[in-house]
Amino acid sequence: MNDSVSATQNWDLASPFRRLFGYFIDMVVVFFLLFLSYMPGYAYVYLHSVAGRGFFYGLHYVLLFLAFGYYLFCDALPNGQSLGKRVCRTAVVGYPYPTNCTLFQSLLRNFPKMLFSVLDGFFVLFGLRRRLGDMLAKTIVINT
């Protein structure tokens, strides 16, 4: 018996549509944080006498750090569920053993998504529905 047959028998694999919708929700969170990171610059122009320039620059970098941190480590949130996965009722677990997704696995999963976004997502349509990042991190996305 090959791996794809045994995996589909053992787990309820998330559909490509659910995975895409969860990814879309997570990208809305990231882009919202990136949008907010540019607001301190505009606030400084209007409120430059009230607070120091360092405060606004610091806030800008904190929001940038949060956006990229969420993008790379969102799957290591409790139960392997980012906000998008929680809404779509999916979760990331280890493969072949169902363990929670660690910070390192989440980094390995999401870094290839930054580099090869479309190509990486194309792999979801076949076999175990695993992206390149899933194969690298030894994870799988299941329905909860």
C-alpha positions as CSV (number, residue, x, y, z in Angstrom):
1,M,0.0,0.0,0.0
2,N,1.5,3.4,-0.9
3,D,1.7,6.4,1.4
4,S,-1.2,8.4,-0.2
5,V,-3.7,5.6,0.2
6,S,-2.7,5.0,3.9
7,A,-2.8,8.7,4.6
8,T,-6.2,9.2,3.2
9,Q,-7.5,6.2,5.2
10,N,-5.9,7.5,8.5
11,W,-6.7,11.2,8.2
12,D,-9.4,13.4,6.8
13,L,-7.3,15.5,4.5
14,A,-8.2,19.2,4.0
15,S,-9.5,20.0,0.6
16,P,-7.6,22.4,-1.7
17,F,-10.5,24.9,-1.5
18,R,-10.4,25.0,2.4
19,R,-6.6,25.4,2.3
20,L,-6.8,28.2,-0.2
21,F,-9.5,30.0,1.8
22,G,-7.5,29.6,5.0
23,Y,-4.5,31.0,3.2
24,F,-6.5,33.9,2.0
25,I,-7.7,34.8,5.5
26,D,-4.1,34.5,6.8
27,M,-2.9,36.9,4.1
28,V,-5.6,39.4,5.0
29,V,-4.2,39.4,8.5
30,V,-0.6,39.8,7.2
31,F,-1.6,42.6,4.8
32,F,-3.6,44.4,7.5
33,L,-0.5,44.4,9.8
34,L,1.6,45.6,7.0
35,F,-1.0,48.4,6.3
36,L,-0.9,49.3,9.9
37,S,2.9,49.5,9.9
38,Y,2.8,52.4,7.5
39,M,0.2,54.4,9.6
40,P,2.8,55.6,12.2
41,G,4.6,57.4,9.4
42,Y,1.5,59.4,8.6
43,A,0.8,59.9,12.3
44,Y,4.2,61.4,12.8
45,V,3.6,63.9,10.0
46,Y,0.5,65.2,11.9
47,L,1.6,64.7,15.5
48,H,5.3,65.3,15.3
49,S,5.3,67.7,18.3
50,V,3.3,65.3,20.5
51,A,5.5,62.2,20.4
52,G,9.1,61.5,19.4
53,R,10.1,60.2,16.0
54,G,11.6,57.1,17.6
55,F,8.3,56.0,19.0
56,F,6.7,56.0,15.5
57,Y,9.7,54.3,13.9
58,G,9.6,51.7,16.7
59,L,5.9,51.1,16.2
60,H,6.5,50.7,12.5
61,Y,9.2,48.0,13.0
62,V,7.2,46.2,15.7
63,L,4.2,45.9,13.3
64,L,6.5,44.7,10.5
65,F,8.0,42.1,12.8
66,L,4.5,41.0,13.8
67,A,3.4,40.7,10.2
68,F,6.4,38.5,9.1
69,G,6.3,36.6,12.4
70,Y,2.7,35.7,11.9
71,Y,3.4,34.7,8.3
72,L,6.2,32.4,9.2
73,F,5.1,31.0,12.5
74,C,1.2,31.1,12.3
75,D,1.0,27.3,12.1
76,A,2.7,26.8,15.4
77,L,-0.2,28.5,17.2
78,P,-2.2,26.2,19.5
79,N,-3.5,23.0,17.8
80,G,-1.6,23.9,14.6
81,Q,-4.3,26.4,13.7
82,S,-3.7,30.0,12.5
83,L,-6.7,32.3,12.3
84,G,-7.5,31.1,8.7
85,K,-7.2,27.5,9.7
86,R,-9.4,28.0,12.7
87,V,-12.1,29.6,10.5
88,C,-11.8,26.8,7.9
89,R,-11.7,24.1,10.6
90,T,-8.3,22.7,9.5
91,A,-5.1,22.1,11.4
92,V,-1.4,21.3,10.7
93,V,-0.1,18.1,12.2
94,G,3.1,16.1,11.9
95,Y,3.3,13.4,9.3
96,P,3.5,10.4,9.6
97,Y,3.0,10.8,13.3
98,P,0.2,13.2,14.4
99,T,2.1,15.6,16.6
100,N,1.5,19.4,17.0
101,C,3.3,21.7,14.6
102,T,6.4,23.2,16.2
103,L,7.9,26.6,15.6
104,F,10.7,25.0,13.5
105,Q,8.2,23.0,11.4
106,S,6.1,26.1,10.9
107,L,9.2,28.0,9.7
108,L,10.1,25.2,7.4
109,R,6.5,25.0,6.1
110,N,6.0,28.7,5.3
111,F,9.5,29.8,4.1
112,P,9.1,28.0,0.7
113,K,5.7,29.7,0.4
114,M,7.5,33.0,0.4
115,L,9.9,31.9,-2.4
116,F,7.8,29.6,-4.6
117,S,4.2,30.7,-3.8
118,V,2.4,29.5,-6.9
119,L,4.6,26.4,-7.6
120,D,4.4,25.5,-3.9
121,G,0.6,25.7,-3.9
122,F,0.3,23.6,-7.1
123,F,1.4,20.5,-5.2
124,V,-1.8,20.6,-3.1
125,L,-3.8,19.3,-6.0
126,F,-2.1,15.9,-6.1
127,G,-1.6,12.8,-3.9
128,L,-1.4,13.6,-0.2
129,R,-2.2,17.3,-0.8
130,R,1.1,18.3,0.6
131,R,2.9,21.5,-0.5
132,L,6.7,21.6,-0.8
133,G,6.8,23.2,2.6
134,D,4.7,20.3,4.0
135,M,7.2,17.8,2.6
136,L,10.1,19.7,4.0
137,A,8.6,20.1,7.5
138,K,7.0,16.6,7.5
139,T,3.5,18.0,8.1
140,I,0.0,17.5,6.7
141,V,-3.1,19.6,6.8
142,I,-6.2,17.8,8.1
143,N,-9.9,18.7,8.8
144,T,-10.7,19.1,12.5
